[in-house]
Amino acid sequence: MPIKDSAKKYMRVTARKTEKNAKIKGQFRSAIKKTLEALKADEPKDAQEWFKKAQKALDKAAQKNVLHKNTAARKKSRLNKQVKAAVKK
């Protein structure tokens, strides 16, 4: 345990930020997972709906510096590629 007050405060701040970041990560991860599940179940319409939600969640995560913007772009691109292939089938 920290002894100095500034270190104690930093621990509280870190705990708050960790909780916030975990919530944001959970949102985009679950949206991606639902999209992939819809693709696996061969439901392209559902996959498109979940892809829109995943896109929004990834953009927000990048905006709030939880993810790097290029990482978010890469994840969106790969997911979009899979959704487009499923819709085309």
C-alpha positions as CSV (number, residue, x, y, z in Angstrom):
1,M,0.0,0.0,0.0
2,P,1.2,3.5,-0.8
3,I,2.1,5.8,2.1
4,K,2.1,9.2,0.4
5,D,-1.2,10.9,-0.2
6,S,-0.4,11.6,-3.8
7,A,0.3,7.9,-4.4
8,K,-3.0,7.0,-2.7
9,K,-4.8,9.5,-4.9
10,Y,-3.1,8.0,-8.0
11,M,-4.4,4.5,-7.0
12,R,-7.9,5.9,-6.8
13,V,-7.6,7.6,-10.2
14,T,-6.2,4.4,-11.7
15,A,-9.0,2.3,-10.4
16,R,-11.6,4.7,-11.8
17,K,-9.9,4.8,-15.2
18,T,-9.5,1.0,-15.3
19,E,-13.2,0.6,-14.6
20,K,-14.2,3.1,-17.3
21,N,-11.8,1.5,-19.8
22,A,-13.1,-2.0,-19.0
23,K,-16.6,-0.9,-19.7
24,I,-15.7,0.7,-23.1
25,K,-13.7,-2.4,-24.1
26,G,-16.6,-4.7,-23.1
27,Q,-18.9,-2.8,-25.3
28,F,-16.9,-3.1,-28.5
29,R,-15.8,-6.6,-27.8
30,S,-19.4,-7.8,-27.2
31,A,-20.6,-6.1,-30.4
32,I,-17.8,-7.7,-32.4
33,K,-18.6,-11.1,-30.8
34,K,-22.3,-10.7,-31.6
35,T,-21.5,-9.8,-35.2
36,L,-19.3,-12.9,-35.6
37,E,-21.9,-15.1,-34.0
38,A,-24.5,-13.8,-36.5
39,L,-22.1,-14.5,-39.3
40,K,-21.5,-18.0,-38.0
41,A,-25.3,-18.6,-37.7
42,D,-25.6,-17.4,-41.4
43,E,-27.8,-14.4,-40.6
44,P,-26.3,-11.5,-42.7
45,K,-29.0,-9.0,-41.8
46,D,-28.3,-9.4,-38.1
47,A,-24.6,-9.3,-38.8
48,Q,-25.0,-6.0,-40.6
49,E,-27.0,-4.5,-37.6
50,W,-24.4,-5.7,-35.1
51,F,-21.6,-4.4,-37.4
52,K,-23.1,-0.9,-37.2
53,K,-23.1,-1.2,-33.4
54,A,-19.5,-2.5,-33.4
55,Q,-18.4,0.3,-35.6
56,K,-19.9,2.9,-33.3
57,A,-18.3,1.2,-30.2
58,L,-14.9,1.0,-31.9
59,D,-15.0,4.7,-32.9
60,K,-15.9,5.7,-29.4
61,A,-13.1,3.6,-27.9
62,A,-10.6,5.2,-30.3
63,Q,-12.0,8.7,-29.5
64,K,-11.5,8.0,-25.8
65,N,-8.0,6.7,-26.3
66,V,-8.9,3.2,-25.1
67,L,-7.8,1.9,-28.5
68,H,-5.4,3.4,-31.0
69,K,-7.3,4.8,-34.0
70,N,-5.4,2.6,-36.4
71,T,-6.3,-0.5,-34.3
72,A,-10.0,0.5,-34.4
73,A,-9.8,1.1,-38.1
74,R,-8.2,-2.3,-38.7
75,K,-10.8,-4.1,-36.6
76,K,-13.6,-2.4,-38.4
77,S,-12.0,-3.1,-41.8
78,R,-11.6,-6.9,-41.1
79,L,-15.1,-7.1,-39.7
80,N,-16.6,-5.3,-42.6
81,K,-14.8,-7.6,-45.0
82,Q,-16.4,-10.6,-43.4
83,V,-19.9,-9.0,-43.3
84,K,-19.7,-8.0,-47.0
85,A,-18.7,-11.6,-47.9
86,A,-21.6,-13.0,-46.0
87,V,-24.1,-10.6,-47.6
88,K,-22.7,-11.4,-51.0
89,K,-23.3,-15.1,-50.6
